[in-house]
Structure formats: structure tokens, C-alpha cells
Amino acid sequence: MAKLHTSKITLTVSLDENQVPEKLKWSAEDGGINSKEAKAMLLSVWDSKNKESLKIDLWTKDMPVDEMRIFFHQTLVSLSDTFLKATHDEKMSATMKDFCDYFAEKLELKG
């Protein structure tokens, strides 16, 4: 039997006295990332038993709103790419990309 390889991703959240994130750091040794700082993160996991998505959404108190808008836009584009890879549903992926374009236009992210 082949030996099972385990990969670990670590998230570290530093909180202020009001439990508001001040710093976010993440590490992924297999990817060569060690304690890299981030200003925001969105993590979703699928609970197959209960058929529901569980999530953690965090951002530091100094995350600028203009960067948050860009972060959300890039996340939505990435989700549409992942949806295509996972389902091979080109029509819905294109619809999602159309929404991403609309989102960017309304937030004036694209010139």
C-alpha cells in the first residue's frame, strides 16, 4: 500500500482586545509559503452530511474598502473558473463571468 501524504495549511489570526482581526498570516509548507501576511480571507468548506457550506470570512481592520472591492471581484472571477473546472458547465460559467463584468462595472473597477 502507498504511503499517504498529508499536507498542512495553517491560518494564524491576531486579534485586538475587541476580538477584531489585526493580522492574518498563512502558511502552506508544500507550496513554499511560510507565515505570509494577508489583509483578508474567505474560506468555504463543504459539509456533505448536512449538505451545507460552512465558511470563515475575515479581514483586518486596516483592509481598505477599495481593496476589498477588488478582492471580491477577483474572488468571484476565480469562483467562476473553479465552477467550470468542477462541473464543465460552460454556459453557467459564462453567465457567472457576465455577472463579474457587471460587478466590476458597477464598482468602477475596470476602465
Backbone as ProteinMPNN parsed JSONL, in Angstrom:
{"seq_chain_A": "MAKLHTSKITLTVSLDENQVPEKLKWSAEDGGINSKEAKAMLLSVWDSKNKESLKIDLWTKDMPVDEMRIFFHQTLVSLSDTFLKATHDEKMSATMKDFCDYFAEKLELKG", "coords_chain_A": {"N_chain_A": [[0.836, -1.18, 0.0], [0.484, 2.256, -0.778], [2.186, 4.991, 0.758], [0.474, 7.412, 2.591], [0.336, 10.853, 1.983], [0.334, 13.804, 3.836], [-0.735, 17.126, 3.793], [-0.366, 20.332, 5.145], [-2.127, 23.287, 5.85], [-1.916, 26.346, 7.397], [-3.567, 28.799, 9.308], [-3.202, 31.882, 10.894], [-4.508, 34.085, 13.179], [-4.337, 37.229, 14.505], [-5.764, 38.98, 17.109], [-7.354, 42.017, 18.261], [-8.136, 43.708, 21.374], [-10.893, 43.716, 21.227], [-11.56, 41.487, 19.861], [-11.261, 41.769, 17.114], [-9.819, 41.136, 13.986], [-6.402, 41.883, 13.625], [-4.092, 41.093, 12.345], [-3.492, 38.781, 9.741], [-2.122, 35.709, 8.93], [-0.73, 33.182, 6.855], [0.322, 29.843, 6.169], [1.732, 27.407, 4.043], [3.426, 24.801, 3.761], [4.069, 22.874, 1.749], [3.698, 24.411, -0.487], [5.656, 26.245, -0.281], [5.175, 28.476, 1.245], [5.473, 30.524, 4.0], [4.235, 31.792, 6.82], [2.968, 34.066, 5.615], [1.707, 37.334, 5.199], [-1.672, 38.516, 5.045], [-4.5, 40.536, 4.135], [-7.138, 39.898, 4.043], [-9.421, 37.098, 4.025], [-11.292, 34.393, 2.673], [-12.867, 31.502, 3.42], [-14.274, 28.503, 2.505], [-15.904, 25.493, 3.238], [-17.215, 22.258, 2.462], [-19.859, 20.624, 3.964], [-20.732, 17.569, 3.675], [-22.467, 15.747, 4.861], [-24.539, 17.309, 6.023], [-25.204, 18.753, 3.832], [-24.368, 21.444, 3.332], [-22.68, 24.588, 3.09], [-19.941, 25.703, 4.917], [-18.355, 28.478, 6.426], [-15.626, 30.802, 6.804], [-15.05, 34.105, 7.078], [-12.809, 36.62, 7.094], [-11.237, 39.755, 7.756], [-8.704, 42.202, 8.116], [-8.683, 45.031, 10.328], [-7.53, 47.162, 9.077], [-7.916, 46.814, 6.381], [-8.372, 48.246, 3.324], [-11.349, 49.625, 1.877], [-11.498, 49.959, -0.913], [-9.644, 48.063, -1.778], [-10.927, 45.795, -0.804], [-13.134, 45.654, -2.472], [-11.88, 45.038, -4.924], [-10.731, 42.599, -4.192], [-13.053, 41.031, -3.741], [-14.112, 41.05, -6.352], [-12.077, 39.707, -7.791], [-12.207, 37.271, -6.461], [-14.778, 36.386, -7.154], [-14.444, 36.062, -9.941], [-12.529, 34.046, -9.909], [-14.022, 32.026, -8.669], [-15.889, 31.495, -10.696], [-14.196, 30.371, -12.598], [-13.329, 28.1, -11.181], [-15.774, 26.827, -10.842], [-16.326, 26.104, -13.505], [-14.195, 24.273, -13.967], [-14.9, 22.294, -12.103], [-17.479, 21.457, -12.817], [-17.799, 21.488, -15.571], [-19.643, 23.034, -16.841], [-20.131, 25.113, -19.144], [-21.909, 27.094, -20.021], [-23.168, 28.155, -17.674], [-20.899, 29.026, -16.349], [-20.046, 31.052, -18.066], [-22.174, 32.788, -17.702], [-21.772, 33.451, -15.053], [-19.337, 34.815, -15.343], [-20.236, 36.987, -16.832], [-21.732, 38.265, -14.861], [-19.61, 38.955, -13.181], [-18.305, 40.848, -14.753], [-20.308, 42.8, -14.8], [-20.43, 43.398, -12.062], [-17.845, 44.489, -11.677], [-18.064, 46.698, -13.357], [-20.141, 48.206, -12.112], [-18.877, 48.826, -9.734], [-16.915, 50.366, -10.673], [-14.398, 49.272, -11.319], [-13.09, 48.58, -13.594], [-11.639, 50.222, -16.363]], "CA_chain_A": [[0.0, 0.0, 0.0], [1.246, 3.507, -0.868], [2.171, 5.829, 1.956], [-0.381, 8.596, 2.48], [0.996, 12.139, 2.239], [-0.541, 14.807, 4.436], [-0.293, 18.496, 3.582], [-0.992, 21.184, 6.155], [-2.265, 24.725, 5.625], [-2.14, 26.95, 8.703], [-4.021, 30.186, 9.364], [-2.977, 32.491, 12.194], [-5.248, 35.339, 13.278], [-4.041, 38.034, 15.693], [-6.944, 39.792, 17.408], [-7.201, 43.096, 19.23], [-8.88, 43.486, 22.623], [-12.316, 43.542, 20.9], [-11.651, 40.287, 19.025], [-11.237, 42.168, 15.705], [-8.524, 40.751, 13.42], [-5.39, 42.895, 13.33], [-3.166, 40.481, 11.392], [-3.779, 37.443, 9.234], [-0.958, 35.073, 8.319], [-0.987, 31.809, 6.439], [1.479, 29.038, 5.778], [1.485, 26.173, 3.302], [4.801, 24.341, 3.567], [4.223, 22.215, 0.446], [3.717, 25.456, -1.505], [6.765, 27.151, -0.016], [4.683, 29.709, 1.863], [5.672, 30.465, 5.438], [3.787, 32.947, 7.6], [2.754, 35.198, 4.708], [0.621, 38.207, 5.647], [-2.822, 38.799, 4.188], [-5.421, 41.506, 4.727], [-8.476, 39.319, 4.07], [-9.524, 35.711, 3.599], [-12.608, 33.762, 2.604], [-12.659, 30.063, 3.416], [-15.516, 27.728, 2.478], [-15.768, 24.036, 3.231], [-18.496, 21.597, 2.21], [-20.304, 19.608, 4.909], [-21.504, 16.656, 2.844], [-23.525, 15.126, 5.662], [-25.651, 18.253, 6.18], [-25.405, 19.418, 2.542], [-24.279, 22.89, 3.51], [-21.38, 25.231, 3.053], [-19.522, 26.366, 6.153], [-17.375, 29.457, 5.973], [-14.95, 31.764, 7.669], [-14.712, 35.331, 6.35], [-12.082, 37.522, 7.989], [-10.403, 40.802, 7.186], [-8.102, 43.032, 9.158], [-9.351, 46.329, 10.467], [-6.915, 48.153, 8.187], [-8.155, 46.444, 4.973], [-9.076, 49.355, 2.675], [-12.578, 49.257, 1.176], [-11.235, 49.829, -2.35], [-9.006, 46.766, -1.974], [-11.936, 44.769, -0.553], [-13.926, 45.556, -3.707], [-11.05, 44.305, -5.89], [-10.632, 41.236, -3.66], [-14.305, 40.342, -4.033], [-14.218, 40.849, -7.792], [-11.152, 38.64, -8.177], [-12.731, 36.022, -5.898], [-15.911, 35.97, -7.989], [-13.884, 35.564, -11.209], [-11.9, 32.77, -9.588], [-15.104, 31.055, -8.432], [-16.464, 31.09, -11.976], [-13.206, 29.464, -13.188], [-13.387, 26.85, -10.424], [-17.055, 26.198, -11.179], [-16.15, 25.478, -14.812], [-13.343, 23.091, -13.788], [-15.577, 21.277, -11.301], [-18.754, 20.991, -13.387], [-17.737, 21.538, -17.041], [-20.844, 23.751, -17.282], [-19.62, 26.32, -19.789], [-22.954, 28.119, -20.11], [-23.323, 28.831, -16.377], [-19.643, 29.717, -16.074], [-20.089, 32.292, -18.852], [-23.15, 33.656, -17.03], [-21.085, 33.965, -13.867], [-18.355, 35.812, -15.811], [-21.011, 38.183, -17.176], [-22.013, 38.953, -13.591], [-18.345, 39.535, -12.715], [-18.115, 42.074, -15.533], [-21.31, 43.748, -14.29], [-19.961, 43.762, -10.723], [-16.697, 45.385, -11.861], [-18.564, 47.946, -13.958], [-20.882, 48.967, -11.103], [-17.921, 49.317, -8.722], [-15.938, 51.142, -11.426], [-13.091, 48.627, -11.161], [-12.475, 48.498, -14.912], [-11.715, 51.485, -17.077]], "C_chain_A": [[0.884, 1.248, 0.0], [1.109, 4.311, 0.418], [1.351, 7.093, 1.685], [0.419, 9.841, 2.828], [-0.034, 13.109, 2.805], [0.082, 16.176, 4.213], [-1.055, 19.388, 4.548], [-0.98, 22.641, 5.704], [-2.655, 25.325, 6.973], [-2.553, 28.405, 8.561], [-3.797, 30.701, 10.782], [-3.638, 33.863, 12.198], [-4.884, 36.013, 14.592], [-5.199, 38.998, 15.897], [-6.608, 40.919, 18.375], [-8.06, 42.78, 20.455], [-10.384, 43.29, 22.399], [-12.57, 42.346, 19.976], [-11.765, 40.599, 17.526], [-9.854, 41.797, 15.142], [-7.62, 41.956, 13.124], [-4.412, 42.384, 12.276], [-3.67, 39.099, 11.019], [-2.494, 36.932, 8.596], [-1.333, 33.651, 7.943], [0.295, 31.149, 5.994], [0.99, 27.799, 5.052], [2.856, 25.638, 2.909], [5.016, 23.688, 2.209], [4.282, 23.227, -0.697], [4.833, 26.464, -1.3], [6.339, 28.469, 0.619], [4.787, 29.56, 3.376], [5.309, 31.788, 6.083], [3.653, 34.21, 6.739], [1.544, 36.013, 5.183], [-0.446, 38.364, 4.582], [-3.701, 39.813, 4.901], [-6.84, 40.95, 4.833], [-8.407, 37.869, 3.617], [-10.977, 35.266, 3.614], [-12.342, 32.273, 2.5], [-14.018, 29.375, 3.466], [-15.173, 26.253, 2.456], [-17.159, 23.433, 3.091], [-18.733, 20.514, 3.252], [-21.249, 18.687, 4.149], [-22.671, 16.03, 3.602], [-24.761, 16.018, 5.75], [-25.978, 19.008, 4.892], [-25.43, 20.937, 2.684], [-22.832, 23.357, 3.488], [-21.129, 25.906, 4.401], [-18.398, 27.32, 5.778], [-16.792, 30.279, 7.101], [-14.563, 32.932, 6.771], [-14.052, 36.282, 7.342], [-11.345, 38.581, 7.187], [-9.891, 41.658, 8.329], [-8.777, 44.396, 9.18], [-8.729, 47.41, 9.593], [-7.03, 47.774, 6.708], [-8.946, 47.578, 4.32], [-10.291, 48.857, 1.875], [-12.325, 49.104, -0.321], [-10.529, 48.506, -2.664], [-9.988, 45.619, -1.739], [-12.805, 44.573, -1.788], [-13.167, 44.754, -4.779], [-10.935, 42.834, -5.478], [-11.897, 40.436, -3.971], [-14.455, 40.077, -5.526], [-13.314, 39.698, -8.233], [-11.615, 37.284, -7.644], [-13.89, 35.501, -6.733], [-15.43, 35.414, -9.333], [-13.266, 34.182, -10.987], [-12.945, 31.676, -9.348], [-15.733, 30.593, -9.74], [-15.512, 30.143, -12.712], [-13.254, 28.099, -12.505], [-14.674, 26.091, -10.724], [-16.959, 25.468, -12.519], [-15.308, 24.202, -14.701], [-14.097, 21.957, -13.106], [-16.791, 20.668, -11.993], [-18.74, 20.848, -14.903], [-18.979, 22.213, -17.635], [-20.414, 25.107, -17.843], [-20.647, 27.446, -19.822], [-23.099, 28.879, -18.781], [-22.047, 29.578, -16.001], [-19.595, 31.051, -16.826], [-21.058, 33.29, -18.22], [-22.522, 34.272, -15.78], [-20.063, 35.034, -14.25], [-19.05, 37.108, -16.219], [-21.335, 38.977, -15.92], [-20.749, 39.622, -13.061], [-18.044, 40.842, -13.452], [-19.062, 43.174, -15.058], [-20.875, 44.289, -12.929], [-18.824, 44.787, -10.822], [-17.127, 46.731, -12.422], [-19.258, 48.807, -12.911], [-19.972, 49.537, -10.017], [-16.808, 50.153, -9.343], [-14.525, 50.604, -11.213], [-12.349, 48.548, -12.495], [-12.667, 49.811, -15.639], [-12.33, 51.383, -18.438]], "O_chain_A": [[1.903, 1.295, 0.688], [0.065, 4.311, 1.07], [1.529, 7.753, 0.661], [1.103, 9.879, 3.85], [-1.148, 13.21, 2.293], [1.281, 16.364, 4.418], [-2.258, 19.213, 4.744], [0.037, 23.157, 5.24], [-3.604, 24.871, 7.613], [-1.959, 29.154, 7.786], [-4.158, 30.037, 11.754], [-3.368, 34.698, 11.335], [-5.092, 35.448, 15.665], [-5.575, 39.739, 14.988], [-5.702, 40.799, 19.2], [-8.641, 41.699, 20.548], [-11.076, 42.764, 23.27], [-13.645, 42.211, 19.392], [-12.299, 39.796, 16.761], [-8.834, 42.11, 15.755], [-8.027, 42.911, 12.462], [-3.957, 43.143, 11.42], [-4.196, 38.355, 11.847], [-1.856, 37.638, 7.816], [-2.138, 33.002, 8.611], [1.223, 31.797, 5.512], [-0.036, 27.218, 5.405], [3.385, 25.981, 1.852], [6.044, 23.923, 1.574], [4.846, 22.941, -1.753], [4.948, 27.429, -2.055], [7.06, 29.463, 0.539], [4.267, 28.61, 3.96], [6.006, 32.787, 5.906], [4.157, 35.276, 7.092], [0.5, 35.457, 5.524], [-0.166, 38.346, 3.384], [-3.654, 39.934, 6.125], [-7.653, 41.454, 5.608], [-7.476, 37.459, 2.924], [-11.776, 35.697, 4.446], [-11.656, 31.831, 1.578], [-14.819, 29.634, 4.364], [-14.266, 25.821, 1.745], [-18.15, 24.012, 3.536], [-17.922, 19.602, 3.411], [-22.432, 18.992, 3.998], [-23.74, 15.812, 3.033], [-25.887, 15.552, 5.577], [-26.914, 19.806, 4.858], [-26.354, 21.616, 2.236], [-21.905, 22.619, 3.822], [-21.998, 26.588, 4.944], [-17.58, 27.011, 4.912], [-17.371, 30.428, 8.177], [-13.822, 32.752, 5.805], [-14.675, 36.698, 8.319], [-10.885, 38.325, 6.074], [-10.546, 41.818, 9.359], [-9.356, 44.846, 8.191], [-9.333, 48.463, 9.389], [-6.33, 48.341, 5.869], [-10.079, 47.845, 4.722], [-10.245, 47.786, 1.271], [-12.885, 48.201, -0.942], [-10.789, 47.897, -3.702], [-9.897, 44.583, -2.397], [-13.173, 43.445, -2.115], [-13.746, 43.902, -5.452], [-11.032, 41.938, -6.317], [-11.815, 39.291, -4.416], [-14.881, 38.991, -5.921], [-13.75, 38.814, -8.97], [-11.433, 36.263, -8.306], [-13.977, 34.301, -6.992], [-15.953, 34.407, -9.809], [-13.463, 33.268, -11.787], [-12.766, 30.536, -9.777], [-16.075, 29.418, -9.878], [-15.965, 29.212, -13.378], [-13.222, 27.065, -13.173], [-14.668, 24.866, -10.846], [-17.451, 24.347, -12.655], [-15.663, 23.172, -15.273], [-13.952, 20.794, -13.484], [-17.102, 19.496, -11.783], [-19.589, 20.154, -15.463], [-19.32, 21.985, -18.795], [-20.343, 26.104, -17.125], [-20.297, 28.616, -19.668], [-23.147, 30.109, -18.773], [-22.111, 30.65, -15.398], [-19.152, 32.061, -16.277], [-20.795, 34.492, -18.205], [-22.713, 35.452, -15.489], [-19.937, 36.046, -13.56], [-18.527, 38.198, -15.986], [-21.229, 40.204, -15.904], [-20.81, 40.738, -12.547], [-17.589, 41.816, -12.851], [-18.668, 44.333, -14.931], [-20.947, 45.492, -12.678], [-18.837, 45.813, -10.143], [-16.62, 47.776, -12.015], [-18.997, 50.007, -12.826], [-20.253, 50.593, -9.45], [-15.885, 50.594, -8.659], [-13.585, 51.359, -10.963], [-11.121, 48.458, -12.521], [-13.723, 50.437, -15.548], [-12.448, 52.388, -19.138]]}, "name": "protein", "num_of_chains": 1, "seq": "MAKLHTSKITLTVSLDENQVPEKLKWSAEDGGINSKEAKAMLLSVWDSKNKESLKIDLWTKDMPVDEMRIFFHQTLVSLSDTFLKATHDEKMSATMKDFCDYFAEKLELKG"}
